[in-house]
C-alpha cells in the first residue's frame, strides 16, 4: 500500500523536481532518492531530518536553506531540491566523481563513507562493507525506479484517475511582514488550512520578515477543487482504465 501511494504522489512531485535536477546537472535518477527518503511526505525523522529531501538543520543551512521558528525551507520543495543538488554535487566532487558513492553518502555522510572506502581500499559502492541501512540504500533507489518505470510488471495497477495530479497555483511575492497569516489567506480567497498545505515552509502564524526578504507564497488558482475531475476526464479520453504509469 505504501508503494502504491509513492507512485501516486510521484506523479504530482516529479514534474517539479526533474527540471531542477536537470538545471543543476544532477542525474534524473536522483528523484528516486527523494522518494525513498520521505515517500513524498513532510515527515520528521528520529534524527530531526525534515522535508522531502530529509535535511537535518545543520546540513540544510550549510546549503543555503533558511531554518528558524517562522520559516523552514526544508519544506519548500523547490528550494530544498536546489539545496539537495548542491549537496549531491559536493559529494560527487569529494568522492572521486562517482554518483553512486554520492548517493550513498547522502545516507551516511560523505566523511564516513570516504573513511570506509579508504580503509577498505575500494572505491566502488558495491564492494564496500557498510552499515545495514547504507548497504541497502542504493538497492531501494533502484527498486523504486524499476517499479515506477514498469508498475504492472511488479503487480501495481493504477489508473490515470488514481494518480495525484499537479495542482495549478499562482505565486504571491511578499517582501514585508505578515502579522496574521489567517487574514492573509482570507485576503487571497483561500483558507488558512489551504495556505499551510501549499506552503508548509511557513511554520508560524505570522511572517515577521525583519530583513525584508522576498518570499514566494503559493496560492491555488480559483476553481482548483474542480481541477481533479477535469484532469481525470481529459486523461481518460486519451488513456483507458488499464493504462499504467509507463504509458504516461
TAMONOR-V925338 format. One record per backbone hydrogen bond with DSSP energy under -0.5 kcal/mol. CO is the residue of the C=O (numbers start at 1). NH is the residue of the N-H. Records with the same first field share a line. If there is no record, write none. Layout:
# TAMONOR-V925338
CO: NH ; NH
This chain:
# TAMONOR-V925338
1: 5
2: 6
3: 7
4: 8
5: 9
6: 10
7: 11
8: 164
9: 12 ; 13
10: 14
13: 16 ; 17
14: 18
15: 19
16: 20
17: 21
18: 22
19: 23
20: 24
21: 26
22: 25
27: 30
28: 31
29: 32
30: 34
31: 35
32: 36
33: 37
34: 38 ; 40
35: 39
38: 41
41: 43
43: 51
45: 48
49: 45
50: 55
51: 54
55: 50
56: 60
57: 61
58: 62
59: 63
60: 65
61: 64
65: 67
66: 73
70: 203 ; 204
71: 68
72: 75
73: 76
75: 77
76: 80
77: 81
78: 82
79: 83
80: 84
81: 85
82: 86
83: 87
84: 88
85: 89
86: 90
87: 91
88: 92
89: 93
90: 94
91: 95
92: 97 ; 98
93: 96
95: 98
97: 99
98: 102
99: 103
100: 104
101: 105
102: 106
103: 107
104: 107 ; 108
105: 109
109: 113
110: 114
111: 115
112: 116
113: 117
114: 118
115: 119
116: 120
117: 121 ; 122
124: 127 ; 128
125: 128
128: 130
131: 135
132: 136
133: 137
134: 138
136: 140
137: 141
138: 142
139: 143
140: 144
141: 145
142: 146
143: 147
144: 148
145: 149
146: 150
150: 153 ; 154
151: 154 ; 156
152: 155
155: 157
156: 158
159: 162 ; 163
160: 163
163: 165
166: 168
168: 221
170: 219
171: 173
172: 217
174: 215
177: 179
178: 207
180: 184
181: 185
182: 186
183: 187
184: 188
185: 188 ; 190
186: 189
191: 195
192: 196
193: 197
194: 198
195: 199
199: 202
201: 72 ; 203
205: 181
207: 178
209: 212
213: 215
215: 174 ; 217
217: 172
219: 170
221: 224
223: 226 ; 227
224: 227 ; 228
226: 230
227: 231
228: 232
229: 233
230: 234
231: 235
232: 236
233: 237
234: 237 ; 238
235: 238 ; 239
240: 243
244: 247
245: 248
